[in-house]
């Protein structure tokens, strides 16, 4: 099912910044660049400006996600991933990056791609307080209730870390 593109107003705070665009058909996010160079030592974080601000229509929000390539190659993520840009916000979009690599510093140069922006429709809700919620198959199971890691104090692998073997084997 194909939808018409949503028109979003954008203002370049820095005229050298490219207007975000989709790199490939089917991409969900557009790359955002930084307007400032920065060096992050292991464990350091920084707020990087992107040089753009947007006016989203009511009923939409933009979500700033980490770039998977930066995460895989450099250990870079975002402290508040995903960052939320509300429809009423008109300031410059900024990205809070963190260097999670334990040994190597990471360097950002001006106009390096640092994050991706995904625009989505969001629903307004009305909350109705009740004494009891209706039942479900999952009930109150959460925080790993479907498996994937051994519980604290539970089974561990040979190296003393929580084992993911059960999850890999579909158990």
C-alpha positions as CSV (number, residue, x, y, z in Angstrom):
1,X,0.0,0.0,0.0
2,X,1.5,3.3,-1.1
3,X,0.7,6.6,0.8
4,X,1.2,10.1,-0.5
5,X,4.2,11.7,1.2
6,X,3.5,13.9,4.2
7,X,4.5,17.6,3.6
8,X,6.7,18.8,6.4
9,X,8.2,22.3,6.6
10,X,11.9,22.5,7.3
11,X,14.2,25.4,8.1
12,X,17.9,25.1,7.7
13,X,19.5,26.9,10.6
14,X,22.8,26.3,8.8
15,X,22.6,26.8,5.1
16,X,25.4,24.3,4.4
17,X,23.3,21.4,5.8
18,X,21.6,19.2,3.3
19,X,17.9,18.9,3.5
20,X,17.3,15.4,5.0
21,X,16.4,12.9,2.3
22,X,15.7,9.1,2.0
23,X,18.8,7.3,0.7
24,X,17.0,4.2,-0.7
25,X,13.5,3.3,-1.6
26,X,11.7,1.9,1.4
27,X,13.9,3.7,4.0
28,X,12.0,4.7,7.1
29,X,14.6,7.3,8.2
30,X,16.4,10.3,6.8
31,X,20.0,11.0,7.9
32,X,20.7,14.0,10.1
33,X,24.2,15.5,10.1
34,X,26.1,17.5,12.8
35,X,27.1,21.1,12.3
36,X,29.9,20.9,14.8
37,X,33.0,18.8,15.1
38,X,33.5,16.8,18.3
39,X,35.7,14.2,19.8
40,X,34.2,11.8,22.4
41,X,36.4,9.8,24.7
42,X,35.1,6.4,25.8
43,X,32.0,6.9,27.9
44,X,31.6,10.6,27.0
45,X,28.5,12.1,25.5
46,X,27.7,15.3,23.6
47,X,24.8,17.3,22.3
48,X,25.3,17.8,18.6
49,X,23.3,20.3,16.6
50,X,21.9,19.2,13.3
51,X,21.3,22.6,11.6
52,X,17.6,21.9,10.9
53,X,14.3,22.6,12.6
54,X,10.9,21.3,11.4
55,X,7.2,22.1,11.7
56,X,5.3,18.8,12.0
57,X,1.6,18.7,11.5
58,X,-0.6,18.0,14.5
59,X,-0.9,14.3,15.0
60,X,2.7,13.5,14.0
61,X,6.0,13.3,15.8
62,X,9.5,12.8,14.6
63,X,11.8,10.3,16.3
64,X,15.6,10.6,16.2
65,X,17.2,7.1,16.1
66,X,20.8,6.1,16.3
67,X,22.5,5.1,13.0
68,X,23.3,1.3,13.0
69,X,26.6,1.8,11.2
70,X,27.9,4.1,13.9
71,X,26.8,1.7,16.5
72,X,28.4,-1.3,14.8
73,X,31.7,0.4,13.8
74,X,32.3,2.9,16.6
75,X,30.0,2.0,19.5
76,X,28.1,5.3,19.1
77,X,24.5,5.4,20.3
78,X,22.1,8.0,21.7
79,X,21.5,8.5,25.4
80,X,17.7,9.1,24.9
81,X,17.1,6.8,21.9
82,X,14.8,7.5,20.3
83,X,14.6,11.3,20.9
84,X,11.1,12.7,20.4
85,X,10.4,15.8,18.4
86,X,6.8,16.9,19.2
87,X,4.6,18.6,16.6
88,X,4.8,21.9,18.5
89,X,8.6,22.1,18.8
90,X,10.2,24.6,16.4
91,X,13.8,24.6,17.7
92,X,16.9,23.1,16.1
93,X,17.0,19.3,16.3
94,X,19.9,18.2,18.5
95,X,21.2,14.7,19.0
96,X,22.6,13.4,22.3
97,X,25.3,10.9,21.3
98,X,27.4,8.7,23.6
99,X,30.5,6.8,22.9
100,X,30.0,3.3,24.3
101,X,33.3,1.9,23.1
102,X,35.4,1.1,26.2
103,X,38.8,1.9,24.6
104,X,38.6,4.1,21.5
105,X,37.6,7.8,21.1
106,X,35.3,8.7,18.3
107,X,35.6,11.8,16.1
108,X,32.8,13.7,14.4
109,X,33.5,16.2,11.7
110,X,31.2,18.9,10.5
111,X,28.4,17.5,8.3
112,X,29.0,13.9,9.4
113,X,25.8,11.8,9.5
114,X,25.0,11.3,13.2
115,X,21.4,10.0,13.4
116,X,18.3,9.3,11.4
117,X,14.9,11.0,11.6
118,X,11.7,9.0,11.4
119,X,8.4,10.8,11.1
120,X,5.3,8.9,12.4
121,X,1.7,9.4,13.0
122,X,0.9,9.4,16.7
123,X,-2.5,8.9,18.4
124,X,-4.0,11.0,21.2
125,X,-5.5,8.9,23.9
126,X,-8.0,9.4,26.7
127,X,-7.1,7.5,29.9
128,X,-10.0,5.9,31.8
129,X,-9.1,4.8,35.3
130,X,-10.4,1.4,36.3
131,X,-10.0,-0.8,39.4
132,X,-9.0,-3.9,37.3
133,X,-7.7,-4.3,33.8
134,X,-9.1,-7.0,31.5
135,X,-7.0,-10.2,31.4
136,X,-4.6,-11.2,28.6
137,X,-2.4,-14.1,27.7
138,X,0.7,-12.2,28.9
139,X,-0.8,-10.8,32.0
140,X,1.9,-9.1,34.1
141,X,4.8,-10.9,32.5
142,X,7.5,-8.4,31.4
143,X,11.2,-7.5,31.7
144,X,12.4,-10.7,30.0
145,X,9.4,-12.9,30.7
146,X,9.7,-14.3,27.2
147,X,13.3,-15.4,27.7
148,X,16.6,-14.3,26.1
149,X,18.8,-13.8,29.2
150,X,19.3,-15.8,32.4
151,X,17.8,-14.1,35.4
152,X,20.1,-12.4,37.9
153,X,21.4,-15.2,40.1
154,X,20.2,-17.7,37.5
155,X,22.0,-19.9,34.9
156,X,25.2,-18.4,33.4
157,X,27.5,-19.3,30.7
158,X,31.0,-20.6,31.3
159,X,32.4,-17.1,31.5
160,X,30.0,-16.0,34.3
161,X,27.8,-13.9,32.1
162,X,24.1,-14.4,31.5
163,X,23.5,-17.0,28.8
164,X,21.6,-16.4,25.6
165,X,21.9,-20.0,24.5
166,X,18.2,-20.7,25.4
167,X,17.1,-17.9,23.2
168,X,19.2,-18.9,20.3
169,X,17.8,-22.4,20.5
170,X,14.2,-21.2,20.7
171,X,13.6,-22.3,24.3
